[in-house]
Structure formats: structure tokens, C-alpha cells
């Protein structure tokens, strides 16, 4: 990520001397929380980290607690929220997390695919739905589209369903490699909030936090792509995009009937439920009526 910013001539992108004193380079000086050079540029994130469970444990001398480079790398610095989200980074240490969630969380694997870890483990953070523009060929978030006015929508209310249709139409025009779709994810609203991790006992475990009408997490929606070095670029979207047919597949992973105000999904679910119940009932009624008809026909023949 740092190299990509430097190639883009970003004036504050760090090079070697941004982190290492050129005349007093000492290997391993970042092993303590006070010596981490990352806080020079990422002060807000480092402040959040320092107050988090990880930061407090590291500050108390527990060296197994992660520092910045344990999740992001030291020189091959990456964006943990890119790609599959932060889950792979978290599971490097929390190896039994998936199995532990399966003991109490319904559809645990699905939750862990579409809900980022900080969405529950940073309980004071504000949540949002992020619709990732995802390419089937590259299996990753697409780069920022160049020359596509629909992506930088000037509306104060953000991208609406019509603008999203236009955007996807441009990204999937003939000759483009792979198909671009929306991949929904429930996450937190900023990088600093993603580092405000609390002890496991304080994590959100009440289903109603997200699965209730008017849930706060569904009031903020963004559409995102990958910028330089994989840094996500978010564009505000109008909440009505969650009611668009374009979003049905992308938000299905964290949908609960009546719990998200996604009206289209509610209607489709109720229709499917009605059909699922009505078809066998009608079948049984017709079968019963046919038996009565056969019995009457047999009785008529005997009387004749």
C-alpha cells in the first residue's frame, strides 16, 4: 500500500526513512508499543488501537497481542479490510473462532462471510452496509472506474438505484473481462472504529441489534471499490438501493424477514412462503376431491 501511494507521487507516502532513522537503524525497535512508527501518520487509528483490547494487552507487556505489522505486514503493508475483509487476519491468531461461533450463532459460517469481525467486536462503532463492486474474473474488489460519472454521483443523497444500474451497465459493457456484481458486507464506518476492539464478553450478541426494523446498521450504505494499494474508496449510496433488485443477492447473507426494511426481500420471502404452503394444501385438496369423485363414480356404477 505504501509503495502504491509513493508511485502515485503522494507527498506523505512513507519511504524507508519515514519509519527508520537513516543513521541509527536498529532491528526490532518496533517490538514495543511506544516505538511503533505507524502512529506518526495514523494517529487516529493508533489512538483507537491503544485503547482497544489488543492495545491494552500489548501495553501491559503481553507480546503475543498484535501490533500494527502483525495484521498489516511490516514492509509489504496491506489493507486488512480488502479482499475477504479482516476475517483472515483475525483467524491467524483466533484459530478456533469459527468453531466457537458455531456453538451459539445461527448460520455462523454465513455470518462470518458477510459480517466483518469489528461489526460485532467493536460494540461502540457505527455500522453500515458496504456494497462492494466485485469482479468475477479477478475474484476481488474492482479498481476505481475511470471516466464513469455515475460512480462520483453528485446527489446529496448518494447513489440511487438508477445510478447504480447505469454504473453496472458501464462496468459490464461488451468486451469487459468478467462480470461485475455487488457483494454486500456489514462492517464499521471507519478504519479507526475497526481498531476499537473490545473483550469478547462485550461483543454484540443480541440478534436484534441488526435484525429488527429500522436497525441502525442499515441506515448507512456505501458502494466501494479499490483505490491505490487496495485502500477502499467509498461512495455514499441512498438507502433505497437496498430495495433494488440489484441488491437482492448481495444483501441476502444478512437478511432477516421484517428485520432490515428491505421491502422487496420481504415480499419475495412471503410470496415464496405462501406458495410453499399453498401448493401442498391445494394438492391434498385435489387428491381428496378426486377420491370422492372416484367413490361416487363407483357407487353410481353399482347402482346402475
Secondary structure, DSSP 8 states (H G I E B T S, - for coil): -HHHHHHTT-TT---HHHHS-TTS--TTGGGSGGG-GGGGT-HHHHHHHHHSHHHHHHHTT-TTS--HHHHH-SSS---TTSTT-THHHHHTT-TTHHHHHHTTSTTHHHHHHHB-HHHHHSTTS-EEEEEEEEETTTTEE-B--TT-TTTT---TT-B-HHHHHHHHHHHTSTT-SS-EEEEEEEEESSHHHHT----GGGS---GGGTSSTT-GGGS-EEEEEE-GGG-EEEEEE-GGGGGSGGGHHHHGGG--TTSS--HHHHHHHHHHHHHHHHHHHHHHHHHHHHHHHHHHHHHHHHH-
